[in-house]
Amino acid sequence: MSARTLVKFVLLAEAFAVTTFGLGWWSVPLVAAAWGLGSRSSRKALFAAFAALGGWASLLLLDVARGPVSTMGSQLGGVMKLPPFALYALTLIFPMLLAWCAATLMPTIRKPQVEATAR
């Protein structure tokens, strides 16, 4: 991985984290869609998915540093009859799926409109 790619990854991950912190979880597909439109990489959806995971992992680590996340995980896991680890894994898988879907679909949705105007 080149330094340029690493910088892009960190910036995109923090874009996911900052927008999620400020606007909520629904901002993940918006950021990923913008990335999908702007990126020329063939693996843009995978890149966005892992950046979303990184951004939400940083938010989760921030919560771990500030409060009793393990207590909350145990209590919520007890109610849902899941181990706390499964809740943490689902918390990180959710933004990955949202980002992958948005980064994959947005360029495909936009492409027919561009071709229609070119004719």
N, CA, C and O atoms as a GROMACS GRO file, in nm:
protein
  476
    1MET      N    1   0.085  -0.117   0.000
    1MET     CA    2   0.000   0.000   0.000
    1MET      C    3   0.090   0.124   0.000
    1MET      O    4   0.181   0.136   0.081
    2SER      N    5   0.062   0.212  -0.092
    2SER     CA    6   0.143   0.334  -0.100
    2SER      C    7   0.099   0.434   0.006
    2SER      O    8  -0.008   0.423   0.065
    3ALA      N    9   0.183   0.532   0.028
    3ALA     CA   10   0.152   0.635   0.127
    3ALA      C   11   0.029   0.716   0.085
    3ALA      O   12  -0.050   0.757   0.169
    4ARG      N   13   0.014   0.737  -0.044
    4ARG     CA   14  -0.102   0.811  -0.094
    4ARG      C   15  -0.231   0.736  -0.067
    4ARG      O   16  -0.331   0.796  -0.028
    5THR      N   17  -0.229   0.605  -0.089
    5THR     CA   18  -0.348   0.523  -0.062
    5THR      C   19  -0.379   0.520   0.086
    5THR      O   20  -0.496   0.523   0.126
    6LEU      N   21  -0.275   0.514   0.170
    6LEU     CA   22  -0.296   0.514   0.314
    6LEU      C   23  -0.358   0.645   0.361
    6LEU      O   24  -0.447   0.645   0.446
    7VAL      N   25  -0.312   0.756   0.306
    7VAL     CA   26  -0.369   0.887   0.341
    7VAL      C   27  -0.516   0.894   0.298
    7VAL      O   28  -0.600   0.944   0.373
    8LYS      N   29  -0.546   0.846   0.178
    8LYS     CA   30  -0.686   0.842   0.132
    8LYS      C   31  -0.772   0.758   0.226
    8LYS      O   32  -0.884   0.796   0.258
    9PHE      N   33  -0.718   0.644   0.268
    9PHE     CA   34  -0.793   0.556   0.356
    9PHE      C   35  -0.822   0.624   0.490
    9PHE      O   36  -0.935   0.620   0.538
   10VAL      N   37  -0.722   0.685   0.549
   10VAL     CA   38  -0.739   0.750   0.679
   10VAL      C   39  -0.838   0.866   0.667
   10VAL      O   40  -0.924   0.883   0.753
   11LEU      N   41  -0.826   0.946   0.562
   11LEU     CA   42  -0.916   1.059   0.544
   11LEU      C   43  -1.061   1.012   0.521
   11LEU      O   44  -1.154   1.072   0.575
   12LEU      N   45  -1.078   0.907   0.443
   12LEU     CA   46  -1.213   0.856   0.419
   12LEU      C   47  -1.270   0.794   0.546
   12LEU      O   48  -1.389   0.812   0.576
   13ALA      N   49  -1.188   0.721   0.620
   13ALA     CA   50  -1.235   0.662   0.746
   13ALA      C   51  -1.278   0.770   0.845
   13ALA      O   52  -1.380   0.757   0.912
   14GLU      N   53  -1.202   0.876   0.853
   14GLU     CA   54  -1.239   0.984   0.944
   14GLU      C   55  -1.358   1.063   0.892
   14GLU      O   56  -1.434   1.119   0.971
   15ALA      N   57  -1.376   1.068   0.760
   15ALA     CA   58  -1.497   1.131   0.706
   15ALA      C   59  -1.620   1.051   0.750
   15ALA      O   60  -1.722   1.109   0.786
   16PHE      N   61  -1.609   0.918   0.745
   16PHE     CA   62  -1.718   0.834   0.794
   16PHE      C   63  -1.743   0.859   0.943
   16PHE      O   64  -1.857   0.872   0.986
   17ALA      N   65  -1.636   0.864   1.021
   17ALA     CA   66  -1.650   0.882   1.166
   17ALA      C   67  -1.710   1.018   1.200
   17ALA      O   68  -1.801   1.027   1.283
   18VAL      N   69  -1.661   1.124   1.138
   18VAL     CA   70  -1.707   1.259   1.170
   18VAL      C   71  -1.853   1.278   1.127
   18VAL      O   72  -1.933   1.334   1.202
   19THR      N   73  -1.887   1.233   1.008
   19THR     CA   74  -2.026   1.250   0.964
   19THR      C   75  -2.122   1.164   1.045
   19THR      O   76  -2.235   1.204   1.071
   20THR      N   77  -2.077   1.045   1.085
   20THR     CA   78  -2.162   0.961   1.170
   20THR      C   79  -2.182   1.026   1.305
   20THR      O   80  -2.292   1.027   1.359
   21PHE      N   81  -2.076   1.081   1.361
   21PHE     CA   82  -2.085   1.147   1.491
   21PHE      C   83  -2.179   1.268   1.484
   21PHE      O   84  -2.257   1.292   1.576
   22GLY      N   85  -2.172   1.342   1.374
   22GLY     CA   86  -2.253   1.463   1.363
   22GLY      C   87  -2.392   1.442   1.309
   22GLY      O   88  -2.486   1.509   1.353
   23LEU      N   89  -2.409   1.350   1.214
   23LEU     CA   90  -2.537   1.336   1.146
   23LEU      C   91  -2.608   1.203   1.170
   23LEU      O   92  -2.728   1.192   1.148
   24GLY      N   93  -2.536   1.104   1.215
   24GLY     CA   94  -2.597   0.973   1.239
   24GLY      C   95  -2.555   0.869   1.137
   24GLY      O   96  -2.478   0.898   1.045
   25TRP      N   97  -2.606   0.749   1.155
   25TRP     CA   98  -2.563   0.636   1.073
   25TRP      C   99  -2.600   0.651   0.926
   25TRP      O  100  -2.531   0.596   0.841
   26TRP      N  101  -2.704   0.724   0.895
   26TRP     CA  102  -2.747   0.736   0.755
   26TRP      C  103  -2.650   0.818   0.671
   26TRP      O  104  -2.663   0.823   0.548
   27SER      N  105  -2.554   0.883   0.735
   27SER     CA  106  -2.454   0.957   0.658
   27SER      C  107  -2.352   0.864   0.593
   27SER      O  108  -2.282   0.905   0.500
   28VAL      N  109  -2.342   0.741   0.640
   28VAL     CA  110  -2.247   0.645   0.582
   28VAL      C  111  -2.274   0.623   0.433
   28VAL      O  112  -2.180   0.633   0.354
   29PRO      N  113  -2.398   0.592   0.392
   29PRO     CA  114  -2.420   0.575   0.248
   29PRO      C  115  -2.397   0.703   0.167
   29PRO      O  116  -2.358   0.696   0.051
   30LEU      N  117  -2.420   0.818   0.227
   30LEU     CA  118  -2.397   0.943   0.154
   30LEU      C  119  -2.248   0.964   0.126
   30LEU      O  120  -2.210   1.001   0.014
   31VAL      N  121  -2.165   0.941   0.227
   31VAL     CA  122  -2.020   0.955   0.208
   31VAL      C  123  -1.970   0.849   0.109
   31VAL      O  124  -1.888   0.879   0.022
   32ALA      N  125  -2.020   0.727   0.123
   32ALA     CA  126  -1.977   0.619   0.033
   32ALA      C  127  -2.022   0.645  -0.111
   32ALA      O  128  -1.949   0.614  -0.205
   33ALA      N  129  -2.141   0.700  -0.128
   33ALA     CA  130  -2.189   0.732  -0.262
   33ALA      C  131  -2.102   0.840  -0.326
   33ALA      O  132  -2.070   0.833  -0.444
   34ALA      N  133  -2.066   0.940  -0.247
   34ALA     CA  134  -1.977   1.044  -0.299
   34ALA      C  135  -1.841   0.984  -0.336
   34ALA      O  136  -1.783   1.021  -0.438
   35TRP      N  137  -1.792   0.893  -0.253
   35TRP     CA  138  -1.665   0.827  -0.285
   35TRP      C  139  -1.680   0.742  -0.411
   35TRP      O  140  -1.590   0.740  -0.495
   36GLY      N  141  -1.792   0.673  -0.424
   36GLY     CA  142  -1.815   0.590  -0.543
   36GLY      C  143  -1.819   0.671  -0.671
   36GLY      O  144  -1.774   0.625  -0.776
   37LEU      N  145  -1.873   0.791  -0.662
   37LEU     CA  146  -1.877   0.877  -0.780
   37LEU      C  147  -1.742   0.939  -0.812
   37LEU      O  148  -1.706   0.956  -0.928
   38GLY      N  149  -1.667   0.973  -0.708
   38GLY     CA  150  -1.541   1.044  -0.729
   38GLY      C  151  -1.419   0.957  -0.752
   38GLY      O  152  -1.321   1.002  -0.811
   39SER      N  153  -1.424   0.834  -0.706
   39SER     CA  154  -1.306   0.746  -0.717
   39SER      C  155  -1.301   0.679  -0.853
   39SER      O  156  -1.404   0.643  -0.910
   40ARG      N  157  -1.180   0.662  -0.903
   40ARG     CA  158  -1.160   0.592  -1.030
   40ARG      C  159  -1.109   0.450  -1.010
   40ARG      O  160  -1.083   0.379  -1.106
   41SER      N  161  -1.094   0.411  -0.885
   41SER     CA  162  -1.041   0.279  -0.854
   41SER      C  163  -1.142   0.170  -0.890
   41SER      O  164  -1.263   0.190  -0.882
   42SER      N  165  -1.090   0.056  -0.930
   42SER     CA  166  -1.179  -0.057  -0.960
   42SER      C  167  -1.230  -0.122  -0.831
   42SER      O  168  -1.330  -0.194  -0.834
   43ARG      N  169  -1.163  -0.098  -0.720
   43ARG     CA  170  -1.204  -0.155  -0.591
   43ARG      C  171  -1.258  -0.048  -0.496
   43ARG      O  172  -1.238  -0.056  -0.376
   44LYS      N  173  -1.327   0.049  -0.550
   44LYS     CA  174  -1.374   0.160  -0.468
   44LYS      C  175  -1.475   0.117  -0.363
   44LYS      O  176  -1.479   0.174  -0.254
   45ALA      N  177  -1.557   0.018  -0.393
   45ALA     CA  178  -1.657  -0.028  -0.296
   45ALA      C  179  -1.591  -0.098  -0.178
   45ALA      O  180  -1.628  -0.076  -0.063
   46LEU      N  181  -1.494  -0.181  -0.207
   46LEU     CA  182  -1.421  -0.251  -0.101
   46LEU      C  183  -1.342  -0.152  -0.016
   46LEU      O  184  -1.336  -0.165   0.106
   47PHE      N  185  -1.282  -0.055  -0.080
   47PHE     CA  186  -1.206   0.050  -0.010
   47PHE      C  187  -1.297   0.129   0.082
   47PHE      O  188  -1.263   0.155   0.197
   48ALA      N  189  -1.414   0.167   0.031
   48ALA     CA  190  -1.510   0.242   0.113
   48ALA      C  191  -1.562   0.158   0.229
   48ALA      O  192  -1.581   0.209   0.339
   49ALA      N  193  -1.584   0.029   0.205
   49ALA     CA  194  -1.635  -0.058   0.311
   49ALA      C  195  -1.535  -0.069   0.426
   49ALA      O  196  -1.574  -0.057   0.542
   50PHE      N  197  -1.409  -0.090   0.395
   50PHE     CA  198  -1.310  -0.100   0.502
   50PHE      C  199  -1.281   0.035   0.568
   50PHE      O  200  -1.248   0.041   0.686
   51ALA      N  201  -1.294   0.143   0.492
   51ALA     CA  202  -1.279   0.275   0.553
   51ALA      C  203  -1.395   0.303   0.650
   51ALA      O  204  -1.374   0.362   0.756
   52ALA      N  205  -1.515   0.261   0.614
   52ALA     CA  206  -1.630   0.277   0.704
   52ALA      C  207  -1.609   0.194   0.830
   52ALA      O  208  -1.640   0.240   0.940
   53LEU      N  209  -1.557   0.074   0.815
   53LEU     CA  210  -1.525  -0.009   0.932
   53LEU      C  211  -1.423   0.063   1.019
   53LEU      O  212  -1.437   0.065   1.141
   54GLY      N  213  -1.321   0.120   0.958
   54GLY     CA  214  -1.219   0.192   1.034
   54GLY      C  215  -1.274   0.314   1.106
   54GLY      O  216  -1.238   0.341   1.220
   55GLY      N  217  -1.361   0.386   1.039
   55GLY     CA  218  -1.422   0.504   1.102
   55GLY      C  219  -1.509   0.467   1.220
   55GLY      O  220  -1.503   0.532   1.324
   56TRP      N  221  -1.590   0.364   1.205
   56TRP     CA  222  -1.675   0.323   1.316
   56TRP      C  223  -1.595   0.256   1.426
   56TRP      O  224  -1.632   0.263   1.543
   57ALA      N  225  -1.485   0.190   1.390
   57ALA     CA  226  -1.398   0.133   1.494
   57ALA      C  227  -1.337   0.244   1.579
   57ALA      O  228  -1.321   0.229   1.700
   58SER      N  229  -1.302   0.355   1.514
   58SER     CA  230  -1.247   0.468   1.593
   58SER      C  231  -1.354   0.526   1.684
   58SER      O  232  -1.323   0.566   1.797
   59LEU      N  233  -1.479   0.532   1.638
   59LEU     CA  234  -1.587   0.579   1.725
   59LEU      C  235  -1.611   0.482   1.841
   59LEU      O  236  -1.636   0.525   1.954
   60LEU      N  237  -1.604   0.353   1.813
   60LEU     CA  238  -1.622   0.253   1.918
   60LEU      C  239  -1.509   0.260   2.020
   60LEU      O  240  -1.534   0.248   2.140
   61LEU      N  241  -1.387   0.279   1.974
   61LEU     CA  242  -1.274   0.293   2.066
   61LEU      C  243  -1.285   0.420   2.150
   61LEU      O  244  -1.247   0.421   2.267
   62LEU      N  245  -1.338   0.527   2.091
   62LEU     CA  246  -1.361   0.649   2.166
   62LEU      C  247  -1.463   0.624   2.277
   62LEU      O  248  -1.446   0.672   2.389
   63ASP      N  249  -1.568   0.550   2.246
   63ASP     CA  250  -1.668   0.517   2.348
   63ASP      C  251  -1.611   0.426   2.456
   63ASP      O  252  -1.645   0.439   2.573
   64VAL      N  253  -1.524   0.333   2.418
   64VAL     CA  254  -1.461   0.245   2.516
   64VAL      C  255  -1.376   0.327   2.612
   64VAL      O  256  -1.373   0.300   2.732
   65ALA      N  257  -1.307   0.428   2.560
   65ALA     CA  258  -1.221   0.511   2.644
   65ALA      C  259  -1.302   0.600   2.738
   65ALA      O  260  -1.254   0.636   2.845
   66ARG      N  261  -1.423   0.637   2.698
   66ARG     CA  262  -1.503   0.730   2.777
   66ARG      C  263  -1.603   0.666   2.871
   66ARG      O  264  -1.642   0.728   2.970
   67GLY      N  265  -1.645   0.544   2.844
   67GLY     CA  266  -1.753   0.492   2.927
   67GLY      C  267  -1.752   0.341   2.939
   67GLY      O  268  -1.665   0.274   2.884
   68PRO      N  269  -1.849   0.290   3.010
   68PRO     CA  270  -1.858   0.145   3.036
   68PRO      C  271  -1.923   0.070   2.919
   68PRO      O  272  -2.035   0.020   2.932
   69VAL      N  273  -1.854   0.062   2.808
   69VAL     CA  274  -1.909  -0.006   2.690
   69VAL      C  275  -1.926  -0.155   2.716
   69VAL      O  276  -2.020  -0.216   2.667
   70SER      N  277  -1.836  -0.214   2.793
   70SER     CA  278  -1.847  -0.358   2.819
   70SER      C  279  -1.971  -0.390   2.901
   70SER      O  280  -2.036  -0.492   2.878
   71THR      N  281  -2.005  -0.303   2.996
   71THR     CA  282  -2.127  -0.322   3.075
   71THR      C  283  -2.250  -0.312   2.986
   71THR      O  284  -2.342  -0.394   2.996
   72MET      N  285  -2.252  -0.212   2.901
   72MET     CA  286  -2.364  -0.196   2.810
   72MET      C  287  -2.374  -0.314   2.714
   72MET      O  288  -2.484  -0.361   2.685
   73GLY      N  289  -2.260  -0.360   2.664
   73GLY     CA  290  -2.259  -0.475   2.574
   73GLY      C  291  -2.311  -0.600   2.642
   73GLY      O  292  -2.384  -0.678   2.580
   74SER      N  293  -2.274  -0.621   2.767
   74SER     CA  294  -2.323  -0.737   2.841
   74SER      C  295  -2.473  -0.729   2.865
   74SER      O  296  -2.544  -0.828   2.847
   75GLN      N  297  -2.521  -0.613   2.904
   75GLN     CA  298  -2.664  -0.598   2.931
   75GLN      C  299  -2.746  -0.610   2.803
   75GLN      O  300  -2.847  -0.680   2.801
   76LEU      N  301  -2.705  -0.543   2.698
   76LEU     CA  302  -2.778  -0.551   2.572
   76LEU      C  303  -2.769  -0.690   2.512
   76LEU      O  304  -2.866  -0.741   2.454
   77GLY      N  305  -2.652  -0.753   2.525
   77GLY     CA  306  -2.637  -0.890   2.478
   77GLY      C  307  -2.727  -0.986   2.553
   77GLY      O  308  -2.780  -1.080   2.494
   78GLY      N  309  -2.745  -0.962   2.683
   78GLY     CA  310  -2.836  -1.045   2.761
   78GLY      C  311  -2.979  -1.032   2.716
   78GLY      O  312  -3.052  -1.131   2.709
   79VAL      N  313  -3.019  -0.911   2.684
   79VAL     CA  314  -3.156  -0.889   2.636
   79VAL      C  315  -3.177  -0.953   2.499
   79VAL      O  316  -3.282  -1.013   2.473
   80MET      N  317  -3.077  -0.941   2.412
   80MET     CA  318  -3.089  -0.996   2.276
   80MET      C  319  -3.046  -1.141   2.267
   80MET      O  320  -3.056  -1.202   2.160
   81LYS      N  321  -2.997  -1.197   2.377
   81LYS     CA  322  -2.948  -1.334   2.382
   81LYS      C  323  -2.834  -1.358   2.283
   81LYS      O  324  -2.829  -1.458   2.211
   82LEU      N  325  -2.741  -1.262   2.283
   82LEU     CA  326  -2.620  -1.268   2.200
   82LEU      C  327  -2.500  -1.238   2.289
   82LEU      O  328  -2.512  -1.163   2.386
   83PRO      N  329  -2.386  -1.296   2.256
   83PRO     CA  330  -2.266  -1.257   2.331
   83PRO      C  331  -2.226  -1.114   2.294
   83PRO      O  332  -2.250  -1.070   2.182
   84PRO      N  333  -2.165  -1.041   2.388
   84PRO     CA  334  -2.126  -0.902   2.360
   84PRO      C  335  -2.038  -0.888   2.236
   84PRO      O  336  -2.047  -0.789   2.164
   85PHE      N  337  -1.952  -0.987   2.212
   85PHE     CA  338  -1.863  -0.980   2.095
   85PHE      C  339  -1.945  -0.973   1.966
   85PHE      O  340  -1.906  -0.905   1.872
   86ALA      N  341  -2.056  -1.044   1.962
   86ALA     CA  342  -2.140  -1.043   1.841
   86ALA      C  343  -2.198  -0.904   1.817
   86ALA      O  344  -2.210  -0.860   1.703
   87LEU      N  345  -2.234  -0.835   1.924
   87LEU     CA  346  -2.286  -0.698   1.909
   87LEU      C  347  -2.179  -0.604   1.855
   87LEU      O  348  -2.207  -0.519   1.770
   88TYR      N  349  -2.057  -0.619   1.905
   88TYR     CA  350  -1.948  -0.534   1.855
   88TYR      C  351  -1.920  -0.565   1.709
   88TYR      O  352  -1.895  -0.474   1.629
   89ALA      N  353  -1.923  -0.692   1.672
   89ALA     CA  354  -1.899  -0.731   1.533
   89ALA      C  355  -2.010  -0.676   1.443
   89ALA      O  356  -1.981  -0.625   1.334
   90LEU      N  357  -2.134  -0.687   1.486
   90LEU     CA  358  -2.245  -0.633   1.407
   90LEU      C  359  -2.236  -0.481   1.394
   90LEU      O  360  -2.274  -0.424   1.292
   91THR      N  361  -2.187  -0.416   1.499
   91THR     CA  362  -2.170  -0.271   1.496
   91THR      C  363  -2.070  -0.231   1.388
   91THR      O  364  -2.083  -0.124   1.329
   92LEU      N  365  -1.971  -0.314   1.361
   92LEU     CA  366  -1.870  -0.283   1.260
   92LEU      C  367  -1.910  -0.334   1.121
   92LEU      O  368  -1.868  -0.276   1.020
   93ILE      N  369  -1.989  -0.440   1.115
   93ILE     CA  370  -2.032  -0.494   0.987
   93ILE      C  371  -2.138  -0.404   0.922
   93ILE      O  372  -2.141  -0.390   0.800
   94PHE      N  373  -2.224  -0.344   1.003
   94PHE     CA  374  -2.331  -0.258   0.952
   94PHE      C  375  -2.279  -0.146   0.862
   94PHE      O  376  -2.328  -0.132   0.750
   95PRO      N  377  -2.181  -0.064   0.905
   95PRO     CA  378  -2.134   0.042   0.814
   95PRO      C  379  -2.060  -0.013   0.693
   95PRO      O  380  -2.060   0.049   0.587
   96MET      N  381  -1.996  -0.129   0.710
   96MET     CA  382  -1.928  -0.189   0.595
   96MET      C  383  -2.029  -0.219   0.484
   96MET      O  384  -2.006  -0.187   0.368
   97LEU      N  385  -2.139  -0.282   0.522
   97LEU     CA  386  -2.241  -0.317   0.422
   97LEU      C  387  -2.305  -0.193   0.360
   97LEU      O  388  -2.327  -0.188   0.239
   98LEU      N  389  -2.334  -0.094   0.443
   98LEU     CA  390  -2.391   0.030   0.390
   98LEU      C  391  -2.297   0.097   0.291
   98LEU      O  392  -2.339   0.139   0.183
   99ALA      N  393  -2.171   0.107   0.327
   99ALA     CA  394  -2.073   0.174   0.241
   99ALA      C  395  -2.050   0.095   0.112
   99ALA      O  396  -2.042   0.154   0.004
  100TRP      N  397  -2.040  -0.036   0.123
  100TRP     CA  398  -2.018  -0.118   0.004
  100TRP      C  399  -2.135  -0.103  -0.093
  100TRP      O  400  -2.115  -0.085  -0.213
  101CYS      N  401  -2.256  -0.111  -0.041
  101CYS     CA  402  -2.375  -0.099  -0.127
  101CYS      C  403  -2.381   0.037  -0.195
  101CYS      O  404  -2.404   0.045  -0.316
  102ALA      N  405  -2.360   0.142  -0.120
  102ALA     CA  406  -2.370   0.277  -0.177
  102ALA      C  407  -2.260   0.302  -0.279
  102ALA      O  408  -2.285   0.359  -0.385
  103ALA      N  409  -2.137   0.261  -0.248
  103ALA     CA  410  -2.026   0.285  -0.341
  103ALA      C  411  -2.038   0.200  -0.466
  103ALA      O  412  -1.987   0.237  -0.572
  104THR      N  413  -2.105   0.086  -0.456
  104THR     CA  414  -2.126   0.001  -0.573
  104THR      C  415  -2.241   0.052  -0.659
  104THR      O  416  -2.231   0.054  -0.781
  105LEU      N  417  -2.350   0.092  -0.594
  105LEU     CA  418  -2.470   0.127  -0.669
  105LEU      C  419  -2.468   0.268  -0.728
  105LEU      O  420  -2.522   0.288  -0.837
  106MET      N  421  -2.410   0.363  -0.661
  106MET     CA  422  -2.417   0.502  -0.708
  106MET      C  423  -2.356   0.522  -0.847
  106MET      O  424  -2.420   0.585  -0.931
  107PRO      N  425  -2.237   0.471  -0.876
  107PRO     CA  426  -2.186   0.489  -1.013
  107PRO      C  427  -2.273   0.418  -1.117
  107PRO      O  428  -2.283   0.465  -1.230
  108THR      N  429  -2.335   0.307  -1.080
  108THR     CA  430  -2.420   0.234  -1.174
  108THR      C  431  -2.550   0.310  -1.200
  108THR      O  432  -2.600   0.311  -1.312
  109ILE      N  433  -2.602   0.373  -1.097
  109ILE     CA  434  -2.725   0.452  -1.113
  109ILE      C  435  -2.698   0.576  -1.196
  109ILE      O  436  -2.781   0.616  -1.278
  110ARG      N  437  -2.585   0.636  -1.177
  110ARG     CA  438  -2.553   0.761  -1.246
  110ARG      C  439  -2.512   0.738  -1.391
  110ARG      O  440  -2.536   0.825  -1.475
  111LYS      N  441  -2.453   0.625  -1.422
  111LYS     CA  442  -2.400   0.600  -1.556
  111LYS      C  443  -2.505   0.609  -1.667
  111LYS      O  444  -2.477   0.673  -1.768
  112PRO      N  445  -2.625   0.550  -1.654
  112PRO     CA  446  -2.722   0.562  -1.763
  112PRO      C  447  -2.766   0.706  -1.790
  112PRO      O  448  -2.798   0.739  -1.904
  113GLN      N  449  -2.768   0.790  -1.690
  113GLN     CA  450  -2.806   0.930  -1.710
  113GLN      C  451  -2.700   1.002  -1.795
  113GLN      O  452  -2.734   1.085  -1.880
  114VAL      N  453  -2.574   0.970  -1.772
  114VAL     CA  454  -2.465   1.032  -1.848
  114VAL      C  455  -2.473   0.987  -1.993
  114VAL      O  456  -2.458   1.069  -2.084
  115GLU      N  457  -2.496   0.857  -2.017
  115GLU     CA  458  -2.505   0.806  -2.152
  115GLU      C  459  -2.628   0.861  -2.224
  115GLU      O  460  -2.623   0.884  -2.345
  116ALA      N  461  -2.737   0.883  -2.152
  116ALA     CA  462  -2.858   0.934  -2.214
  116ALA      C  463  -2.838   1.077  -2.262
  116ALA      O  464  -2.891   1.116  -2.366
  117THR      N  465  -2.762   1.157  -2.188
  117THR     CA  466  -2.738   1.295  -2.230
  117THR      C  467  -2.635   1.304  -2.341
  117THR      O  468  -2.631   1.404  -2.412
  118ALA      N  469  -2.552   1.201  -2.357
  118ALA     CA  470  -2.448   1.204  -2.460
  118ALA      C  471  -2.507   1.177  -2.598
  118ALA      O  472  -2.446   1.214  -2.698
  119ARG      N  473  -2.623   1.116  -2.605
  119ARG     CA  474  -2.682   1.080  -2.736
  119ARG      C  475  -2.744   1.195  -2.801
  119ARG      O  476  -2.798   1.182  -2.910
   0.00000   0.00000   0.00000
